[in-house]
Amino acid sequence: MRIVLISDTHGLHDRVPQLPQGDILVHAGDFMNAGYDVREVVSFNRWLGEQPFAHRIVCGGNHDRLFENSPELARSLLSNGIYLEDSGTTIAGFSFWGSPYTPAFLYWAFMYPRGEAANAHWDRIPDALDVLVTHGPPYGILDQTASDGPHLGCEELLKEVRQKPPKVHVFGHIHGGAGIHSEGNTLFVNAAYLNESYKPFEPAGQIRVIDL
């Protein structure tokens, strides 16, 4: 099973180069930019439908405000993807679980105060997952805007991932942390397409391909 991973396109999905071939496309959130305009979802949904994958999995992010403020409307517009929000799905025997929530920062969507409040989301992560999709990173793993910057990931998410290690944990949110890291039996992927200046990384926007 080949999975293509991407995150943080922020409304620039039509500028993404042709994606690598695969069976499942996973987008880990922030596909919108301002986050309120339904046309952003309509455009993203059209783009999703144009991608030649048998399945497309989508998790929200802090910019995807319509999915928090008008969830029924937003979800109805995302007809070309399986939307995960503290929920999971199984495809061809492979398990996926996704959540858009991240630690509080300014006044965006899907946020919680740092500390025990995070466990309302992370306690729900199932055991023996193949792919965990969260918008934000765990603390200390691919979670810096620059190599000398502070770690911005979630401490509680890190604890949960270490207790219930998935085969793959894909996220974005912290654009400068884009890359891959292995720890134990888990492959961590920050799949942010845009850098901290909201311009595509090179080459090919750090689009990642993994085989399960």
N, C-alpha and C positions, 0 to 999 in steps of 0.2 A: 504494500500500500504506500503510494507516494503522496506526500502532503506538502503543499506550497504555503509558506507562511508570510504574512505581511501585516503591517499595522500603521496607524497614524498617517493616513493619506490626506486627511484634512481637506476634503473637497477636491483634491487634485487627482482623483482616480483616473480621469481620462488622459493624464499625462504619464501614467505608469507604462513603461515599455511592455512588450509582449511577455506575459508571464511564462515561466518554465512549465513544461507539461507535468501533469500530475493527476491524481484521482480525486483529491479533496483540497479545496482552497480554504484557508483559515485566515480571517481578518480579526485582529485583536483590538479593534476599537479606534475611536476618533476618525471615523470615515466622514463625519461632518466637520464644519469649521465653526461658524457662529453657533450653529446647533438648534436654531428655532425654525428655520425655513423648510417647509415640507418639500420644496423643490430639491433640496440637497439630498433627501432620502430617495426621492423619485429618480434622480440622476444616478445615485450610487446603486440603486436596485437595477436600473437598466444596465449599468456597467457589469454588475455581478452576473446578470443573465447572459452577457456576451462572452463571459469567460468559459472556456471549454472544459469544465470539470463536471464529474458526475454529481458531486455534492459541494456545497458552499456553506461554511459555518461562520457566523458573525457574532462577535461580542461587542457590546457598547463600550463607550469611554466617556471621559469627563466632558468632552466637547459635544457629545451626542445628546444634548439636553432634551430634545423632543421625545426621546425614549423614556425619560423620567417624568416629564411634565404632561405628555399626552401619549401614554404608552399604547393604548388601543389603536389610535390613529397611526402612530409611527410603525407599529408592528404590522399593521395591515398593508402598509406601503412596501414592506420588505419581503416581497413574495418570492424572491429568487434566492433566498438564503435561510438557513436554520438559525434563528436568533436565540442565543443563550444568555440568560440573566439569572444567576444563581440556580442554574439548571443544567441538565445534561442530555446527551443523545448518544446512541450507539449506531455505528455504520459498519456493516460488513464484519461485525464482531469486535470492532475497535471502539473503545469508550472515550467520550469527550465530555468535559464539564467546563462551563464558562461563567465568569462574573465580571461586570464592568466597574466594580467598586475600587476606590483608591483612597489613601489618607487625605484629609481635608487640605485644600490649597485654594485660596481665594473663594470664588463663588460659582464653581462649576457644578456639574451633575455627578451623581453617584459617589458621594463622598461620606466618610465617617471620621470621627475624631480618633486620633491615634490611641492605642491601648486596647482594652478589652472589648470595646464596641466592634472592633474588626471581627471578632469571633462569631458574631451573628451571621457573617457571610462565610468565613473560612471553616467553621465547624461543619458546614454542609458538604465540603469536598469529600467525595467518596474515596474509599480505599481502592488500590489496584487500578488506578486510572491509566489509560494509555496517553491521553493528551489533556493537560490542564491549560485552559485559556483564560488568562486574567488580563485586564487592561494594564495594570501596574505591576512592577517587579517586586520580588521579595527583597528584603533589606540586605544590602551588601553584594547583590548579584546584578551586574549590568544596570546599575541604578544611579549613575552619576552623569551629570550634564557635561562634565569634563573630567579628565583623569585625576585631577587634584581637587575636585569638588566634593561636597558632602554626599553621603549616601542618602537617597530619598525614598527607598523602597519601604515596604511594610514589614515590621518585625514579626507581627503575628502571622502574616502569610508565610514568612520564612519558617517559623516553628511548625506550621501545619504541613508545609511541603516536605520538611525533613521527617515528620512523623508518618506521612502517607505519600512517599515519593512516587510521583508519576514517571512514566518513561520520558515524556517531553513536557516542559512547561514553557509556553509561548506567551509573550506579553509585549508591551511597547511603552507608551506614555513618556518615559524619559528618553528623548530622542538621542541624546549624546551617548547613551549606553548601548546603542545598537551593536549586536554581536552575538557570539555563542560562547557558552561556558558549560563544562561538564563537572558534575559533582556526584559522586557515588554512581547510582544507576540512572540518574536524571540528566537529560540534556536541556539546558536552559537557553532560550532564544529570545533576545530582544529584537523584534522584527520591525522596528520603526523604519518607515520608508523615507521620512524627511529628517534632516538634521536639525540642530537647534535654531538655525536661521530659516527653517521651513523650506529648505531646498533639498532635492533628492540627493542621497548619498551616491557616491560612485564606488564601484560599478553597479549599475542596475538597481540602485536604491536599496542595497542590502537585502534583496529578496532571497529567502532561504528555502531550501528544499531538503526534506528529510524522508527517509524510508523506514516504515514500521515493519 
